[in-house]
């Protein structure tokens, strides 16, 4: 299934969190927090400005980003969990 976000929305795939701690202890699934790091899969064309012009997004497909823990709407595409969120919910781009 293909999905193309509209306006300033971005489709993000969560990156998996660590399975064990730095000390070597394994973390059970019930104790894991949802990762707040992901990879941009698709981005919309941008927000409309005051004069009707498109303002391009700062992120693009392939960027790794940090976002708020409760940001976006969870959806499932081809059995994989994704998030659809606004660009303003993204906190930073990871280089």
MOMONOR-V858251 format. One record per pair of residues at least 4 apart in sequence whose ideal C-beta (glycine too) atoms are under 7 Angstrom apart, sorted by the first residue. I is the first residue (numbers start at 1). J is the second residue. Records with the same first field share a line. If there is no record, write none. Layout:
BEGIN
I = J / J
END
This chain:
BEGIN
1 = 77 / 78
3 = 11 / 42 / 77
4 = 42
5 = 9 / 10 / 11 / 42 / 43 / 44 / 84
6 = 44
7 = 44 / 47
8 = 44 / 46 / 47 / 57 / 86 / 87
9 = 44 / 84 / 85 / 86
10 = 40 / 43 / 44 / 59 / 85 / 87 / 90
11 = 41 / 42 / 82 / 84
12 = 38 / 39 / 40 / 41 / 65 / 67 / 72 / 82 / 83 / 85
13 = 38 / 39 / 41 / 80 / 82
14 = 35 / 38 / 81 / 83
15 = 35 / 37 / 38 / 39
16 = 35
17 = 32 / 35
19 = 26 / 27
20 = 24 / 25 / 26 / 27
21 = 25 / 27
27 = 31 / 32
34 = 69
36 = 66 / 67 / 68 / 69
37 = 64 / 66
38 = 65 / 67 / 83
39 = 64
40 = 59 / 60 / 61 / 62 / 63 / 65
41 = 61 / 82
42 = 61
43 = 57 / 59 / 60 / 61
44 = 57
45 = 54
46 = 54 / 55 / 56 / 57
47 = 55
48 = 52 / 54
49 = 53 / 55
57 = 87
58 = 87
59 = 63 / 65 / 87 / 90 / 93
63 = 93
64 = 94
65 = 90 / 92 / 93 / 94
66 = 91 / 92 / 94
67 = 71 / 85 / 89 / 90 / 91
68 = 89 / 91
71 = 83 / 85 / 89
72 = 83 / 84 / 85 / 89
73 = 83 / 84
74 = 81 / 83
75 = 82 / 84
76 = 80 / 81
77 = 82
85 = 89
END
